[in-house]
Amino acid sequence: VSSESRAVKFDLKLQGFNKKLLPGMMAQLKIPVYRNDKAIIVNDDAILSSPDGKRFLFVVGNDTIARRRTVKTGVTVNRMTEITEGLNQGEMIVVAGQVTLKDNMKVSLPAPQKNSK
């Protein structure tokens, strides 16, 4: 990556294009660099860090008790972070007010939102 232009130079082989692309022309590309259809993704705000650098979040069970859970994280894109270990699909996590929570603290859940038509 050029520090001046933030550009990357690479060679590209195109197949089946319409010859309107000429040498020296510019293009804007979206190149997917990572994909995991089974990833568990959470808002970055839900993840906290302990003084020793471990990342954790609070998982709420059916008993409405928030339990601190250490997690391992993967890729972060647009403030959404992949959880690679420590959280299962469908588990409920705390996404607001978790900074003041303590492990095994009882929490109140927001009322379900009604669908407006």
N, C-alpha and C positions, 0 to 999 in steps of 0.2 A: 504494500500500500504506500503510495506516494504521500509523504508528509505535507507536501505543498498542495496537491490537488485532491487528496484522499481517493485517488483513482487506483484501480488495479488493472494491470495489463495481463491479458491472457489470449491464447489462440482459441478460436472457435470454429468448428466445422459444422456448416449448416447443410441440411439435406432437405430437398423438396421446397425451397423457397422461390419467390417469384422474380428474382434478379433485380429488384428495386433497391436492394442493399448494396451500396458501393463502398470501396475502400475509403477510409477516412470519415465515414458517416458515424454519428453517435447513436447509441441505443440505450434504453433503460431496461434493465432486466430484473426479474425477481427470481432468485435462485434459492429454492428450499434447501436448507442445510441440515435440517433435523426433522424427523417425523416419528412419532410414537403414538399410534392410535389407541393404545391401552394405557397411556399416561394418566396419572392423577394430577390435575392442575388446580392450584389454589391461588387466591389473590395474595400477592407478596405481603400485604399488610397483616395477614393472619400468622405469619412466621416471625418468631422472636429469636433472639440470640442470647445465650447465657454468657457470663463473664469468661468462661473457658472456650468460647467460640462455637459451642454446640448449638444447633438450630432446633427449635421446638415449636409446638403449637398446642392448643388445648382442644381435646376431643370431648364431646358431650354425649353421654350415654342416655339410654331411656330413662334413667333415674334422675336426669337433669344435673348430674355432677360433672363438672369440668375437670378433666384429668390431663395433666401435662404429659406430652408425648414427644420424645426426641425423634426427629426425622432427618433423613438425608435428602438433600435437594439436588436437582439436576439443572436443566436449562431454564433460564428466566427470559421471557420475551414480553414486552409491554406490561410489566408489573405482574405477570402471571408466572408462577413458578411450578415446575414439575417436582413432585414428591416421589423419590425413587425407593425409599424405605420408610416404614413407620406409620403408614396410613393406608387404610383399605378403602376401596371404592364404596361410596354410600355412607361413610361415617360422617357425622355432623361435627363441624369445627366452629370455633369462635372466631368471628371476623371483625368484631368491634368490642372495645373495652377490655381486651385481653391483657393489656399492660398492667392493669390493677388486679388481675386474677391471681389466686394462689391455687396450688394443686389441691384437688379434692374439694373445691368450693362449689356449693350449690348455685346454680344460675337459673334465671327465668328466661323462657323462650318467648320470642315475639309471637303474637297471634298470627295465624295464617292469613295471608292477604287474600281478599275476595277478588275474584275475576270481575272486572268491569266490562260491560258490553255496550 
